[in-house]
């Protein structure tokens, strides 16, 4: 039996904060690792791959809230982008276009979240004895 205090907090998801942390990490680690200011300037599909993996990790961790993870990944990156514009206004003339790029690229995080969630649910079903 679940305690009343635990039952009260059950519907609250950790998907959004997990996504925020993953989005912040992608954006903040991109420049030191690739030498590019924006993650989408990296050659190849590294940025899309990072979003896919981050979404997959989040979807696996909170399979019932994988959409919140993708929203968090988008939001975490948007926070860093806007903070950069606020810190250095001369560099931010195209920030609305940057937000649009983030939204489009975040579809990779959404796909990764769906895959991670599906994998976790599959493992749960396979790992349950007797069905």
C-alpha positions as a Markdown table, in Angstrom:
| # | Residue | x | y | z |
|---|---|---|---|---|
| 1 | Unk | 0.0 | 0.0 | 0.0 |
| 2 | Unk | 1.3 | 3.5 | -0.9 |
| 3 | Unk | 1.5 | 6.1 | 1.8 |
| 4 | Unk | -0.8 | 9.1 | 1.4 |
| 5 | Unk | 2.2 | 11.5 | 1.0 |
| 6 | Unk | 3.7 | 9.3 | -1.7 |
| 7 | Unk | 0.4 | 8.9 | -3.5 |
| 8 | Unk | 0.0 | 12.7 | -3.5 |
| 9 | Unk | 3.3 | 13.2 | -5.4 |
| 10 | Unk | 2.9 | 10.3 | -7.8 |
| 11 | Unk | 1.4 | 12.3 | -10.7 |
| 12 | Unk | 4.2 | 14.8 | -10.7 |
| 13 | Unk | 6.8 | 14.0 | -13.4 |
| 14 | Unk | 10.5 | 14.4 | -13.4 |
| 15 | Unk | 10.4 | 14.5 | -17.2 |
| 16 | Unk | 10.7 | 18.2 | -17.6 |
| 17 | Unk | 13.6 | 18.7 | -15.2 |
| 18 | Unk | 15.5 | 15.8 | -16.8 |
| 19 | Unk | 14.9 | 17.3 | -20.2 |
| 20 | Unk | 16.0 | 20.7 | -19.0 |
| 21 | Unk | 19.3 | 19.3 | -17.7 |
| 22 | Unk | 19.9 | 17.3 | -20.9 |
| 23 | Unk | 19.2 | 20.4 | -23.1 |
| 24 | Unk | 21.4 | 22.6 | -21.0 |
| 25 | Unk | 24.2 | 20.0 | -21.2 |
| 26 | Unk | 23.9 | 19.7 | -25.0 |
| 27 | Unk | 24.2 | 23.4 | -25.5 |
| 28 | Unk | 26.8 | 24.1 | -22.9 |
| 29 | Unk | 29.1 | 21.2 | -23.9 |
| 30 | Unk | 28.8 | 21.8 | -27.6 |
| 31 | Unk | 31.1 | 24.8 | -27.8 |
| 32 | Unk | 34.0 | 23.3 | -25.8 |
| 33 | Unk | 33.7 | 19.9 | -27.5 |
| 34 | Unk | 33.3 | 21.1 | -31.1 |
| 35 | Unk | 34.6 | 24.6 | -31.2 |
| 36 | Unk | 31.4 | 25.9 | -32.7 |
| 37 | Unk | 29.2 | 28.5 | -31.0 |
| 38 | Unk | 25.9 | 26.8 | -31.9 |
| 39 | Unk | 25.5 | 23.1 | -31.8 |
| 40 | Unk | 23.9 | 22.9 | -35.3 |
| 41 | Unk | 27.1 | 24.4 | -36.8 |
| 42 | Unk | 28.9 | 21.1 | -36.1 |
| 43 | Unk | 29.7 | 19.0 | -39.2 |
| 44 | Unk | 27.7 | 16.0 | -39.9 |
| 45 | Unk | 24.8 | 14.8 | -37.7 |
| 46 | Unk | 26.5 | 15.2 | -34.3 |
| 47 | Unk | 23.8 | 17.7 | -33.0 |
| 48 | Unk | 20.9 | 15.6 | -34.3 |
| 49 | Unk | 22.6 | 12.5 | -32.7 |
| 50 | Unk | 23.1 | 14.2 | -29.4 |
| 51 | Unk | 19.4 | 15.2 | -29.4 |
| 52 | Unk | 18.3 | 11.7 | -30.3 |
| 53 | Unk | 20.5 | 10.2 | -27.5 |
| 54 | Unk | 19.4 | 12.7 | -24.9 |
| 55 | Unk | 15.8 | 12.1 | -25.8 |
| 56 | Unk | 16.4 | 8.4 | -25.6 |
| 57 | Unk | 18.0 | 8.7 | -22.2 |
| 58 | Unk | 15.1 | 10.8 | -20.9 |
| 59 | Unk | 12.5 | 8.5 | -22.4 |
| 60 | Unk | 14.1 | 5.5 | -20.8 |
| 61 | Unk | 14.3 | 7.2 | -17.4 |
| 62 | Unk | 10.7 | 8.4 | -17.4 |
| 63 | Unk | 8.9 | 6.4 | -20.0 |
| 64 | Unk | 5.4 | 7.7 | -19.2 |
| 65 | Unk | 6.6 | 11.3 | -19.7 |
| 66 | Unk | 8.9 | 11.2 | -22.7 |
| 67 | Unk | 7.1 | 14.1 | -24.4 |
| 68 | Unk | 7.9 | 16.3 | -21.3 |
| 69 | Unk | 11.5 | 15.3 | -21.7 |
| 70 | Unk | 11.6 | 16.5 | -25.3 |
| 71 | Unk | 9.9 | 19.8 | -24.2 |
| 72 | Unk | 12.5 | 20.1 | -21.5 |
| 73 | Unk | 15.4 | 19.5 | -23.9 |
| 74 | Unk | 14.1 | 22.3 | -26.2 |
| 75 | Unk | 13.5 | 24.6 | -23.2 |
| 76 | Unk | 17.0 | 24.0 | -21.7 |
| 77 | Unk | 18.6 | 24.9 | -25.0 |
| 78 | Unk | 16.4 | 27.9 | -25.5 |
| 79 | Unk | 17.3 | 29.2 | -22.0 |
| 80 | Unk | 21.0 | 29.1 | -22.9 |
| 81 | Unk | 20.4 | 30.7 | -26.3 |
| 82 | Unk | 18.4 | 33.6 | -24.9 |
| 83 | Unk | 20.8 | 34.0 | -22.0 |
| 84 | Unk | 23.6 | 34.3 | -24.5 |
| 85 | Unk | 21.7 | 37.0 | -26.4 |
| 86 | Unk | 21.0 | 38.9 | -23.2 |
| 87 | Unk | 24.6 | 38.7 | -22.1 |
| 88 | Unk | 25.9 | 39.8 | -25.5 |
| 89 | Unk | 23.0 | 41.7 | -27.3 |
| 90 | Unk | 25.1 | 42.5 | -30.4 |
| 91 | Unk | 25.3 | 38.8 | -31.2 |
| 92 | Unk | 21.6 | 38.1 | -31.0 |
| 93 | Unk | 20.0 | 39.6 | -34.1 |
| 94 | Unk | 18.9 | 36.2 | -35.4 |
| 95 | Unk | 17.8 | 34.6 | -32.1 |
| 96 | Unk | 14.2 | 34.1 | -33.3 |
| 97 | Unk | 15.6 | 32.1 | -36.2 |
| 98 | Unk | 17.6 | 30.2 | -33.6 |
| 99 | Unk | 14.5 | 29.3 | -31.6 |
| 100 | Unk | 12.9 | 28.0 | -34.8 |
| 101 | Unk | 16.0 | 25.9 | -35.5 |
| 102 | Unk | 15.8 | 24.5 | -31.9 |
| 103 | Unk | 12.1 | 23.6 | -32.4 |
| 104 | Unk | 12.8 | 21.8 | -35.6 |
| 105 | Unk | 15.9 | 20.0 | -34.3 |
| 106 | Unk | 14.0 | 19.1 | -31.1 |
| 107 | Unk | 12.0 | 16.7 | -33.2 |
| 108 | Unk | 15.0 | 14.4 | -32.9 |
| 109 | Unk | 14.7 | 14.6 | -29.1 |
| 110 | Unk | 11.0 | 13.7 | -29.4 |
| 111 | Unk | 11.9 | 10.7 | -31.6 |
| 112 | Unk | 14.6 | 9.6 | -29.2 |
| 113 | Unk | 12.2 | 10.0 | -26.3 |
| 114 | Unk | 9.7 | 7.7 | -28.0 |
| 115 | Unk | 12.4 | 5.1 | -28.7 |
| 116 | Unk | 13.7 | 5.2 | -25.1 |
| 117 | Unk | 10.2 | 5.0 | -23.7 |
| 118 | Unk | 9.4 | 2.1 | -25.9 |
| 119 | Unk | 12.6 | 0.3 | -25.0 |
| 120 | Unk | 11.9 | 0.7 | -21.3 |
| 121 | Unk | 8.4 | -0.5 | -21.7 |
| 122 | Unk | 9.5 | -3.5 | -23.8 |
| 123 | Unk | 12.2 | -4.4 | -21.2 |
| 124 | Unk | 9.5 | -4.2 | -18.4 |
| 125 | Unk | 7.2 | -6.5 | -20.3 |
| 126 | Unk | 9.9 | -9.0 | -21.2 |
| 127 | Unk | 11.3 | -8.9 | -17.7 |
| 128 | Unk | 7.9 | -9.6 | -16.0 |
| 129 | Unk | 7.5 | -13.4 | -15.3 |
| 130 | Unk | 4.2 | -14.8 | -16.4 |
| 131 | Unk | 3.2 | -11.9 | -18.7 |
